[in-house]
């Protein structure tokens, strides 16, 4: 049987996690979620996902810090990361977040709210490259 690709979703918004999980599962992805950055890093180490979708604005530790830790860990650094955030709407200036996200070696960057088909196509593209 073909192994379903595993996606780790790190976001502190339970409604967003639930909606995104539904979208990803519609394409037979196995979804593991974490509602905090600390749990997200722990699950990344335990689950060894094929891809990580990471929110930026979270309490305690933001997604940039999480991405930095992922990319600094030799066992996790090859996992593609999609940064997903509503930050540019809040700040009104996406170039700061965008450049910081790309500097952190995230493989992709999407603004919330994201269309399900856009999210799925970006996920698919990154998983093909693996």
Rosetta blueprint (number, residue, H / E / L):
1 X L
2 X L
3 X L
4 X L
5 X L
6 X E
7 X E
8 X E
9 X E
10 X E
11 X L
12 X L
13 X L
14 X H
15 X H
16 X H
17 X H
18 X H
19 X H
20 X H
21 X H
22 X H
23 X H
24 X H
25 X H
26 X L
27 X L
28 X L
29 X L
30 X E
31 X E
32 X E
33 X E
34 X E
35 X L
36 X L
37 X H
38 X H
39 X H
40 X H
41 X H
42 X H
43 X H
44 X H
45 X H
46 X H
47 X H
48 X L
49 X L
50 X L
51 X E
52 X E
53 X E
54 X E
55 X E
56 X L
57 X L
58 X L
59 X L
60 X L
61 X L
62 X L
63 X H
64 X H
65 X H
66 X H
67 X H
68 X H
69 X H
70 X H
71 X H
72 X H
73 X L
74 X L
75 X L
76 X L
77 X L
78 X L
79 X L
80 X E
81 X E
82 X E
83 X E
84 X E
85 X E
86 X L
87 X H
88 X H
89 X H
90 X H
91 X H
92 X L
93 X L
94 X H
95 X H
96 X H
97 X H
98 X H
99 X H
100 X H
101 X H
102 X H
103 X H
104 X L
105 X L
106 X L
107 X L
108 X E
109 X E
110 X E
111 X E
112 X L
113 X L
114 X L
115 X L
116 X H
117 X H
118 X H
119 X H
120 X H
121 X H
122 X H
123 X H
124 X H
125 X H
126 X H
127 X H
128 X H
129 X H
130 X L
